[in-house]
Amino acid sequence: MCYGHAAYCGQPSSRQCTEFHHQRSKTASSAMHIVDPAQQRPPAQRLGPPGFDADSLNDDRVGMTTDGQNKENSDSQRTRKTLTHVDEQGAAHMVDVGSKPITVRTAEARGVCAMQPATAEAIRNNSAAKGDVLAVARVAGVMAAKRTDGLIPLCHSLPLDSVTVDFEWESGAHLVVTARVACTGRTGVEMEALVAVSVASLTVYDMCKSMDREMSIERVELVRKSGGASGDFRREF
């Protein structure tokens, strides 16, 4: 008799009994398996607003952000590096130019004073109530260029080599104001040229506002500049 398995099968101890229990054990083993506890856990709850995709998080950065935020942060950092008057913390500061070489710097800027034809005629004929409009505006532009550091907070004080302010009529009642500035120094004179044009144009307005308060100052812009590590610039018209 199969005493070891008699309670289960009651078969005589024989080859058939051995094969019977072998097959039964094999069947039981295939039906049983070890369950990984991790597989029994419910899926982790993903926090975030509706539509939030945790798979888009970038694990390579401290404080994970979405791709869109990464691009925004990257653009912000790139802009911050480009803006020389902004430090790594985003605070404004005056650029240290002490280590820069001394080179010849030039800049040219222009602007347009748009006015009524009668106002333009008065300026041409030197018949404005306040006197010679263009002569006063020219002096104002030169003086303003020399005082740019007192008007623009983070500009350096520069010993200017020359400042010129010129006027040219365009389309009858449009006065083009052009300023050219030169300096031998460690930083450029773009702001000096732009300030010269702006103040010269404002002076034209002041000299003629009694007869034409609708005058406008338009398109104040840098035309060209040369010198310095950034190289030359020329605006395409």
Secondary structure by P-SEA (a helix, b strand, c coil): ccccccccccccccaaaaaaaaaaaaaaaaabbbbcccccccccccccccccccccccccccccccaaaaaaaaaaaaaaaaccccccccbbbbbbcccccbbbbbbbbbbbbbbcaaaaaaaaacccccccaaaaaaaaaaaaaaaccccccccccccccbbbbbbbbccccbbbbbbbbbbbccccaaaaaaaaaaaaaaaaaaaccccccccccccccccccccccccbbbbcc
